[in-house]
């Protein structure tokens, strides 16, 4: 019997999940689109992980779970997660486990990006950009569609360029306008694509990385790290090698699974789908989870409290800034 831990990272664009064993090795992994529905995306990730574990033929018992990402509280309530952590913590924990000497973590996701500075295995500084889509995965996807190229092929096409075009990527509107102009005046497609990759790197360094001391070793992660053109652009502009882990796009899920493992097995038999301390896939998939927003009028704060229901029972709530807004949940 293999004791294992589940980690799920719910982002605005994609939802990632991993299962790790007692030796902290990933034994199942999933990466699916969120499509505006984090609860259903999380269920689909859990289904895929369950299928992979079944196909392996090994007897695996999941005894703990953790969540991170934009919908971590909601999905954490669904899973009965013992650990719910922010993305910075999860990414730092996952990356330092695989790359103990890392000093700088670059991360570009679907709609946001972040930088984490590490010293002696501890995150000591960070910055995030959630205000502008320029330079993110969604930006590259939309430009790939405009150019008639699959976004998965973007990086390899960029590497064939001999003279990358100069694309203004300080914001999405300017970048798209400049891109259309370059197409109209006859720039080669590979030069435009290489220019976009260079623009992504420069936009990141001038905004997210502004004022940060980027030291080696550098690890690049997130969905955009799979784009070889952007990796090359970072190496050129930083003047140093940039490592990309094969599971870099899963690092948030991996990190929170590690934290769940550190917390140990769930012992509360009433903790969501953990029945007698063992994760019950069917129990999680069968329940109907809904959220409802209520306004608390018990003080001048008028907090908007988010309540999560499993069937008709409130299983979690958040958003209240004082105890007056606390909502009683089921045991």
Secondary structure as UniProt FT lines:
FT   STRAND          2..10
FT   STRAND          14..21
FT   TURN            22..23
FT   STRAND          26..33
FT   TURN            35..36
FT   HELIX           38..56
FT   STRAND          60..69
FT   TURN            70..71
FT   HELIX           72..79
FT   STRAND          83..84
FT   HELIX           87..98
FT   TURN            100..101
FT   STRAND          104..108
FT   STRAND          113..119
FT   TURN            120..121
FT   STRAND          122..129
FT   TURN            134..135
FT   HELIX           137..147
FT   HELIX           151..153
FT   HELIX           154..158
FT   TURN            159..160
FT   HELIX           172..184
FT   TURN            185..186
FT   HELIX           189..207
FT   TURN            208..211
FT   STRAND          218..221
FT   HELIX           223..226
FT   HELIX           228..238
FT   STRAND          242..243
FT   TURN            246..247
FT   HELIX           248..250
FT   HELIX           251..263
FT   TURN            269..270
FT   TURN            272..273
FT   STRAND          274..275
FT   TURN            276..277
FT   STRAND          278..279
FT   HELIX           281..286
FT   STRAND          289..295
FT   TURN            300..301
FT   STRAND          304..310
FT   TURN            311..312
FT   STRAND          313..318
FT   HELIX           323..325
//
